[in-house]
């Protein structure tokens, strides 16, 4: 096999998966967008999402800045050298990272050091399987940390919030799956897709769940019981009112696929792999002799080429009562306290990125810049240097904020930070600090990495680069950066309200359905 051609095939697979959503996913997003109530925050979010998809197509840049842990599933004919395939994949992943198509995401679990090229112990994930066919089947999924963190595994029997006891039967499985959608809220970048694995042990159950994400969104389960279960969950999960980004709305789930395997008598696991709307999963068939691509998977049927939409109009239409409010950093406490949950804001000026490593660092150290009145953006961007050594942002959507809950309130008060931008909301400790200190939480649209990268007009500096590109503090000058106030300085939280209302709605699915 020609290593050079095989490496090019794998590189093409990586780039296409990172930058271009497959046709089945596009159709699901369009169908969801058509069902959402016009003029709502969820409708605005879906408009931004489709705009972002189009921009990623045009720019050939990552749809979402979190390109996840590349996971390859490879089927090979008997006699094909899998070591050659592994070499081609690792070379392709390193090159795609260098070219800004993947974010460097491989971090040493003990030292915290980022390898810089997505290679390291266990990364990328490559799973091989032999088969009798004469060609190579190569599939890739890029599953970001936000949705990966909302994976969940249940051990039956168990007690579930809102649903009561879930037993070792089809109805207990149903309750677990419904609960999995509820617990994801907006932190997993809803509207999302789920893969479910019934049975196995703890590790094989998760493998089976993730394997379901390689099924087409539109296929029909051949197992009649599982088909009915998939249809039930897809219909009823959208009655929970969680909505896109957890803003409340009609569309919470876009796809549900369930698989089953045997188990041992003592264990009964239901494993759920949650995937965000940016469902980056593609596949190719490869000539086993030449290493060249023969065909692409998941590209059958109509391809939705989302036209560029006027997102600003949609934002303005979010509420007849709300105009878009301009924020210019540094922001005063008076201005912050004038904001309330539901307000749509447009930010101009400076903001500073800060994720897990930065927040941990700031608890015990001084900030490298004056953060008084400033904005912290929970973001790990994809960055590239040009020939002159100047940094440019290639992708810059928000990361899940709840990870910073132990630090955020203390850091805001310590440094005088007035606003935090992220996705999925934060908890009671941060909410209390916002009220005491005078701060707000602004929810940006998860996965909209191209949309927000376009709002960033320049990179003014960077600090603490030893943490790696995703975790460094980037100084970004922005124009027209749009977000929604979801936690204000008066003790109000949209996330808390949606969680409460969706839990109440979840309770209606407590009674048995499958006999």
Helices and strands as residue ranges (DSSP letters): H 3-19, H 23-35, H 41-59, E 71-77, H 82-98, E 125-131, E 135-142, H 145-148, E 152-155, E 158-160, E 164-166, H 170-184, E 192-198, H 202-212, H 224-237, G 244-246, E 253-260, E 269-275, E 280-287, E 293-297, H 311-316, E 325-328, H 333-337, E 344-353, H 356-362, E 375-377, E 382-385, E 391-395, G 401-404, H 408-415, E 419-422, H 428-437, E 440-443, H 449-455, E 456-463, G 465-467, G 469-471, E 473-487, H 494-506, G 507-509
